[in-house]
C-alpha cells in the first residue's frame, strides 16, 4: 500500500512536469520553473512539448502499475527505474535539482514497493 501511494506521488510529479512542459513552457510560470528567458522558451517550445509527452508516458506506466495492484509491482518497479535513470541523466546534464525532484522520490518509492 505504501509503495503504491509513493508511486502515485511520483506519477503526480510527472503529470505536473507534463503540464509544465507541454502547456506552460512559454509562460511566466514555465520560465520560472525551468529558469529560462522568454526567448529561450519560445525557441524550444516544440522540443519541450515532446519532453512533456515522454513524462506523461512515465506517469501512465506508473498509474498502470498502481491499477494492477500487487500484481503490478514489476510494472511499478520498471517505470520507477526509468524515472530514476532519467533523473540521473538530467542531474548530470542539466542540474542537480533534477536528482531531488525525480531520482530520489523514485528510489524511495521503489524501496517501498519492494519492502513494504
Beta strands, then each sheet from edge to edge (+ up, - down):
end
